[in-house]
Amino acid sequence: MKNQISKNIKFERTVIFLFITIVMVVFSSFSGAQSKVDNISVNADNLKIDSEKRVAKFEGNVRAVLGNFKIICSLMEIGYTENGELKELTATGKVTFTKDGAVATANKAVYNSLKQTVVLSGNPVLKRGENSLKGSSIKINIKSGIIDIFDASAVFTLTGGVGIIK
């Protein structure tokens, strides 16, 4: 009995170690120490600008490039400073972020320029190949490279099988 418990503990530690390694390697493309991202290029069907509130609202077939990220969504609101610098970006409606072969999807994404964070909510998923991470919310710190996944579950491919962590 004691031998069986010891084997189970070793197996669980190995699985957790593999999971952490996979998260770090596979999803590092969404984070990693980068300089501040402030340049954005956006194409959409419609654009409304409220210069008093300093908000630009893009609607319909929105496609944007933010630094190394490509973003596709239905609606995007961009808040900017009086100097015209990006302050905050909120994307909603089947949001897809791509970067270096990794894909993040969610119902909503909020990028904060000052904090250098992206928060995905509404069924957020990070994918690269067959590997995926899911949670109720995913926070990516672009500057530090830290990814926080709340209520996390993962599916990743191991040699000879598939691992699932919930």
N, C-alpha and C positions, 0 to 999 in steps of 0.2 A: 504494500500500500504506500509506504513512504517513498519507494523507488518511483512509483507511478506519479505521485504528486511532484516529485523532483523533475521528472521528465516533462510534465505539463507546464511547470513554471519555466523551464528552459525553452520549451516550444513557444510559450507566450512571449518571453523576452525576445526570442529570435524574430517572431512575427512583428512585434512592436519596433524592433530595430530596423527590420526591412522596410516597414511602413514609413518610418521617419526618413530613412535614406531615400526611398522613392519620392516622397514629398519634396525633399530638398533638391534632388536632381531633376525630377520631371517638371516641377512647377517653378523652378528658379527663374525661368524666362519671364514670369509675370512680375518678378521683383528683382532685387539686386541693386546694390549701391549705384545709383545713377545721379546725375545732376538734375536739378529742378526741371520739370517739364512744363513749359508754358506756351509753346507754339502749337496752334491747332488750325487745321484746314477742314472745312465742313461743306458738304454738298447736300441739298435737300430740295423738296418740291416747293416749300414755302418758307419764308423768313419774316419774322416780326421783330422789330427792335424798339425797346422802350428805353430811350436814352436817359430819362429821369431816374428810372430804377436801375439802369445799367445792366439790362438783361436782353439777350438775344435768344429768340425762340425759333427753333428749326422744326418743321413738321413734314412728315411724309418721306419715306425712302431716305432717311438720314444716313449718310456715310461720312465718317470723320477720321482724321489721322491726328493723333495726339502723341507727339514724340515718336516712340517706337510702336505704339498701340494703334490698331485699326479698330474702329467702332462702327457697328451697324445697329440702328434702332428706329423706332417709329417717331419719337419725339425727343428733342434735346434742348435743354435750357442752359445757357452759359451766362454766368454772372461775371462781370468784369469791373476792374477798378476805374477810377477817373482817368488814369493813364492808359487805359485800354488793355491792361494785363489781365490774363485769365485768373479768376478768383475761385469759381466753382463750376462744375459741369454736372448736370443731372440728366441721365439718359433713361428713358422708360419705353416699354413696349418691345418685348422680344429682343433684349439687348444682347449683343455678341461682341466681345472683345477678343482680338487675336494678337498674338505676339510670338514670333519665333517658333511657329508650329504648335503652340499651346492655345487653347480656346477656353474662354470663360463665357458662360451664358447666365442670364438672370432676367427677372422682370424689371429690375431697377438697378442702376449703378450711379454712385455719386463719387466724383473725383474732387478732392479738396486740394487746391494748389499750395496753400500755406502749410498744411500738414503732410503733403505728399502721400495721400492715401486714396485708395479706391475701395468703396464699400459696396458689395453686391448683396442684394436681398431679393426675396421672391423666387424661390427654387434655384438658388445659385449652384452652379456646377463648374469645376475646373477640369479640363480634359487635356490629355496629351496621349495620342495613340489609343490604346485600350485602357489606360489608367485614368481613373476619375476620382475626384473628391467632391463631396456634397455636404451641405449644411443648411441651417436656417439663415445664416448670414456669413459672409466671407469678407474679411478686411485684409487688404494687401497694402503694406507699407512699402512704397516704391524706393524710398531712400535707404531704409535699413534692411530690406529684404525679408521682413517678418510677415508671415501669413497667418492670421487667426481665423480658424474655422469653428463656428459655433454649432453645436449639435451635429458633430462631424460623423460622416461615414465614408468609406473608401472602397474602391474596387481596383485592384492592381494585378498585373500579370506576373507570375513567378514562373521560372523554368519548370515545366511539367504540370502547371495548373494555374488556377485563379485564386487569389486571396481576397477575402472580404473582411473588412473591419467595420464594426458599427459601434 
